[in-house]
Amino acid sequence: MSEPFSVTVVVRGYETDTQGHLNQAVYLQYAEHARWSMLQAGGIRQADLLERNLGPVALEVTVRYRRELRAGDETEVTCVFVWGEGKTFRIEQIIRMADGTVAAEVSGVGGLMDLRRRKLVADPREHFRALAKAPEVFGL
């Protein structure tokens, strides 16, 4: 497994709920932001995927909420792709507060869809390797 990719996100006031902490759904948005930022860091643009009629898809996502986040909190959102065999891969993410406290753990199963056939490609790892300018970002 490679070193986790990470991106900084500061909690914005409009993302909080009536209790003053980050709305539960926004954790998923932070995780999504980190995944797309990782693709960009690895040299894969959304346009590159679309030109090849490919699109990343989330098949399963689990969030474990550990600590509340409040407006103004700075977080680090990590992202690691865990490659296996077959059509899917795992994505492990941690949302940490500036002091290192884990605020949430996001774990998911993803795939790479052939947008014409509407089916998962057989070996997403090879597609990522071929598209990436920096495959090491993805542990390849």
Order of alpha helices (4+ residues) and beta strands (2+ residues): beta-alpha-alpha-beta-beta-beta-beta-beta-alpha
